[in-house]
């Protein structure tokens, strides 16, 4: 959004940001599921319960892959422009 001179409303909800960006470039909507996965981790990290969260290796791996795919998509779009 910033790359397109649009100031985004402040939010920590990645899926909401993806939906807003989808108004500029519909291709980013392909990453909505990844954003939903990542929202789960943000909420638990930001608002922890009594015990620290422990994630299985595969879940952590999926989260990292989701982040990497979203970053790659955005970086590729910026480089092309």
Secondary structure, DSSP 8 states (H G I E B T S, - for coil): -GGGT------S-HHHHHHHHTTT-GGGGGGHHHHHHHHHHHHHHHS--SS-----HHHHHHHHHHHHHHHHHHHHHHHH-
